[in-house]
Amino acid sequence: MLVVVPEILDPKVDLVFKKVFGSQENKSILLSFLNAVLNWTGEQKIVDVKILNPYLEPESIDDSVGILDIKLQLENDDLVDVEMQIGNLGNMERRSTYYTCRMFGDQNISGGRYQDLNRVIAINVLDFTRIKNIERYHTKFRLRETQENIDLTDAIEIHFIELPKLRQEMASYTDPLDRWVVFLKGGWNMELLDRLAKEDPAIGQAKQVLEQMASNPRERELYELRRKAILDRNSALYEAKMEGKAEGKAEGQAIILLRLLKKKFGFMPVEMENRVMSMSAEKLQELAEAIFDLGTIDELNNFISR
């Protein structure tokens, strides 16, 4: 008897990641993941969460490119931002710090007191190694006094989960976060998935979401387009890096970024091209990190003009 194994999409593709963890109907999946990352148990365990920017199915194929992080508010009013990053665009530490601080600073102080500001927690899931001098795959950073190792405040907390650092043979299937990391790494067989689902029913639910997306022609098409866009971006940026070494970092990266921008938008005014070519290496890196989220030529122009 022929057994048909359901096809499953890669949960690391951010469009898929957001539907699995950022949909109202999948809130139990999100709760399991958050409690695993934050290691909150007992009375501290999160039992409900408000998704501030829930997953909405794009109205058209072109809408598959956008901001796909997950913004949340916990029962204790802490704010959380969860993001999946496949490609190493560089400056991940500064990028996460920038957006976490913005999220903290954008709060309204209704009572006129800084004590009314809610804590902000950033959770960055990375499909690459970024924190080179630490072997652990899960690291947590706060503002600390460097000699006494004392927190100045817990108002801002940034987590990095580096998937490649956890080898499957080293994973503990009784550890909630190890289970989620193995799931997100992908490349599993059905026996392994069944084992993960047995330990955590939320992983079984996540598996069902991946199967449902794979069987939906429209969602499958969005997935393939998103995956191709990510691969194209990462390949182009890698080419820019290599060409930058040969021609001078700034000039080489500018040339490749212009190719990528022209491919994305179809055209670019000569004035904008000249401004890109005159950017510093640091500004070009910022453009490289933002290019995936720029949806129109006007947004690109505003970015370049800053």
Backbone hydrogen bonds, N-H to C=O, Kabsch-Sander energy under -0.5 kcal/mol:
donor,donor_aa,acceptor,acceptor_aa,energy
4,V,2,L,-0.6
5,V,3,V,-0.6
9,L,210,L,-0.5
13,V,10,D,-1.3
16,V,13,V,-1.2
17,F,13,V,-2.6
18,K,14,D,-2.5
19,K,15,L,-1.3
20,V,16,V,-2.7
21,F,17,F,-2.5
22,G,18,K,-2.7
23,S,19,K,-0.5
26,N,23,S,-1.1
27,K,24,Q,-1.3
29,I,26,N,-1.1
30,L,26,N,-1.5
31,L,27,K,-2.6
32,S,28,S,-1.8
33,F,29,I,-2.1
34,L,30,L,-2.9
35,N,31,L,-2.4
36,A,32,S,-1.6
37,V,33,F,-2.5
38,L,34,L,-2.9
39,N,35,N,-1.0
40,W,35,N,-1.1
41,T,39,N,-0.6
44,Q,41,T,-1.6
45,K,42,G,-1.1
50,K,73,Q,-2.8
51,I,49,V,-0.6
52,L,50,K,-0.7
52,L,71,K,-2.5
53,N,71,K,-1.0
55,Y,22,G,-2.5
63,D,60,S,-1.2
64,S,61,I,-1.8
65,V,62,D,-0.9
66,G,64,S,-0.6
68,L,66,G,-0.7
70,I,82,V,-2.6
71,K,69,D,-0.5
72,L,80,V,-3.0
73,Q,50,K,-2.2
74,L,78,D,-2.9
75,E,48,D,-0.7
77,D,74,L,-2.0
79,L,119,R,-3.3
80,V,72,L,-2.2
81,D,121,I,-2.5
82,V,70,I,-2.6
83,E,123,I,-2.6
85,Q,125,V,-3.0
89,L,87,G,-1.2
95,R,91,N,-2.8
96,S,92,M,-2.6
97,T,93,E,-2.2
98,Y,94,R,-2.8
99,Y,95,R,-2.3
100,T,96,S,-2.4
101,C,97,T,-2.5
102,R,98,Y,-2.1
103,M,99,Y,-2.2
104,F,100,T,-2.0
105,G,101,C,-2.9
106,D,102,R,-2.1
107,Q,104,F,-0.9
110,S,108,N,-1.3
112,G,109,I,-1.3
116,D,113,R,-1.7
117,L,114,Y,-1.8
120,V,155,A,-2.9
121,I,79,L,-3.0
122,A,157,E,-2.9
123,I,81,D,-3.1
124,N,122,A,-0.5
124,N,159,H,-2.5
125,V,83,E,-3.1
125,V,123,I,-0.6
126,L,124,N,-0.6
126,L,161,I,-3.1
127,D,85,Q,-2.5
130,R,128,F,-0.5
132,K,130,R,-1.4
134,I,131,I,-1.1
139,T,137,Y,-0.6
139,T,160,F,-2.3
141,F,158,I,-2.6
143,L,153,T,-0.7
144,R,142,R,-0.6
145,E,150,I,-2.9
149,N,145,E,-1.6
150,I,145,E,-0.5
152,L,143,L,-2.5
153,T,143,L,-0.9
157,E,120,V,-2.1
158,I,141,F,-2.4
159,H,122,A,-3.5
160,F,139,T,-2.3
161,I,124,N,-2.9
162,E,137,Y,-2.7
162,E,160,F,-0.6
163,L,126,L,-2.7
163,L,161,I,-0.9
165,K,162,E,-1.4
166,L,163,L,-1.5
167,R,165,K,-0.8
170,M,167,R,-1.7
171,A,167,R,-0.7
171,A,168,Q,-1.0
173,Y,171,A,-0.6
175,D,172,S,-1.5
179,R,175,D,-2.2
180,W,176,P,-1.8
181,V,177,L,-2.6
182,V,178,D,-2.5
183,F,179,R,-2.2
184,L,180,W,-2.6
185,K,181,V,-2.2
186,G,182,V,-1.0
186,G,183,F,-0.6
193,L,189,N,-2.2
194,D,190,M,-2.6
195,R,191,E,-1.8
196,L,192,L,-2.4
197,A,193,L,-2.7
198,K,194,D,-1.9
199,E,195,R,-1.7
200,D,196,L,-2.1
203,I,200,D,-1.6
204,G,200,D,-1.1
205,Q,201,P,-2.0
206,A,202,A,-2.2
207,K,203,I,-2.4
208,Q,204,G,-1.7
209,V,205,Q,-1.8
210,L,206,A,-2.0
211,E,207,K,-2.1
212,Q,208,Q,-2.5
213,M,209,V,-2.4
214,A,210,L,-1.9
215,S,211,E,-1.6
216,N,212,Q,-0.7
216,N,213,M,-0.8
220,R,216,N,-2.8
221,E,217,P,-2.0
222,L,218,R,-2.2
223,Y,219,E,-2.3
224,E,220,R,-2.4
225,L,221,E,-2.3
226,R,222,L,-2.6
227,R,223,Y,-2.9
228,K,224,E,-2.3
229,A,225,L,-2.5
230,I,226,R,-2.3
231,L,227,R,-2.3
232,D,228,K,-2.9
233,R,229,A,-2.4
234,N,230,I,-2.7
235,S,231,L,-2.5
236,A,232,D,-2.6
237,L,233,R,-2.6
238,Y,234,N,-2.0
239,E,235,S,-2.4
240,A,236,A,-2.3
241,K,237,L,-2.1
242,M,238,Y,-2.4
243,E,239,E,-3.1
244,G,240,A,-2.5
245,K,241,K,-1.5
246,A,242,M,-1.2
247,E,243,E,-2.8
248,G,244,G,-1.7
252,G,248,G,-2.7
253,Q,249,K,-2.3
254,A,250,A,-2.4
255,I,251,E,-2.0
256,I,252,G,-1.7
257,L,253,Q,-2.7
258,L,254,A,-2.3
259,R,255,I,-1.6
260,L,256,I,-2.3
261,L,257,L,-2.7
262,K,258,L,-2.6
263,K,259,R,-2.0
264,K,260,L,-2.0
265,F,261,L,-3.0
266,G,262,K,-2.0
273,E,269,P,-2.1
274,N,270,V,-2.5
275,R,271,E,-1.8
276,V,272,M,-2.2
277,M,273,E,-2.4
278,S,274,N,-1.2
279,M,276,V,-1.5
284,L,280,S,-2.5
285,Q,281,A,-1.8
286,E,282,E,-1.7
287,L,283,K,-2.2
288,A,284,L,-2.5
289,E,285,Q,-2.0
290,A,286,E,-1.7
291,I,287,L,-1.8
293,D,290,A,-1.6
294,L,290,A,-0.7
294,L,291,I,-0.6
295,G,293,D,-0.7
300,L,296,T,-1.9
301,N,297,I,-2.4
302,N,298,D,-2.6
303,F,299,E,-2.1
304,I,300,L,-2.6
305,S,301,N,-2.0
306,R,302,N,-0.6
306,R,303,F,-1.0
